[in-house]
Amino acid sequence: MADKYGLFAWHVSQWRCLSRKGKLVLPGDRVQMFVPLVVEPVGAPDLAAV
């Protein structure tokens, strides 16, 4: 997996270890937890917009 994303194997191993211990802190942990979702009805595509 590390090679696929251009990372070192030890780096991924360290992340997994920290995650198992509950010590992995991601930058996203400090951002807003709610993101509004907009759902539009499914219909024929608007060809004028293309």
C-alpha positions as a Python dict, from the first residue, in 0.01 Angstrom:
ca = {
    (1, 'M'): (0, 0, 0),
    (2, 'A'): (280, 242, 81),
    (3, 'D'): (435, 209, -266),
    (4, 'K'): (99, 274, -431),
    (5, 'Y'): (79, 619, -268),
    (6, 'G'): (450, 703, -272),
    (7, 'L'): (500, 655, 103),
    (8, 'F'): (752, 464, 308),
    (9, 'A'): (632, 140, 466),
    (10, 'W'): (747, 250, 814),
    (11, 'H'): (535, 563, 786),
    (12, 'V'): (217, 365, 723),
    (13, 'S'): (312, 125, 1002),
    (14, 'Q'): (360, 416, 1242),
    (15, 'W'): (17, 560, 1150),
    (16, 'R'): (-148, 221, 1210),
    (17, 'C'): (25, 186, 1546),
    (18, 'L'): (-81, 535, 1657),
    (19, 'S'): (-435, 470, 1535),
    (20, 'R'): (-462, 148, 1738),
    (21, 'K'): (-348, 335, 2049),
    (22, 'G'): (-598, 617, 1987),
    (23, 'K'): (-317, 870, 1946),
    (24, 'L'): (-355, 945, 1577),
    (25, 'V'): (-463, 1306, 1533),
    (26, 'L'): (-558, 1418, 1186),
    (27, 'P'): (-585, 1781, 1075),
    (28, 'G'): (-952, 1718, 995),
    (29, 'D'): (-1026, 1657, 1365),
    (30, 'R'): (-1035, 2030, 1428),
    (31, 'V'): (-1267, 2134, 1148),
    (32, 'Q'): (-1642, 2160, 1136),
    (33, 'M'): (-1800, 1816, 1178),
    (34, 'F'): (-2123, 1895, 991),
    (35, 'V'): (-2129, 1955, 617),
    (36, 'P'): (-2464, 2042, 456),
    (37, 'L'): (-2578, 1803, 185),
    (38, 'V'): (-2778, 1921, -113),
    (39, 'V'): (-2983, 1658, -292),
    (40, 'E'): (-3134, 1732, -630),
    (41, 'P'): (-3406, 1524, -792),
    (42, 'V'): (-3290, 1276, -1053),
    (43, 'G'): (-3416, 1359, -1397),
    (44, 'A'): (-3316, 1416, -1755),
    (45, 'P'): (-2981, 1597, -1783),
    (46, 'D'): (-2993, 1965, -1875),
    (47, 'L'): (-2833, 1961, -2220),
    (48, 'A'): (-2828, 2344, -2235),
    (49, 'A'): (-2575, 2349, -1951),
    (50, 'V'): (-2332, 2123, -2137),
}
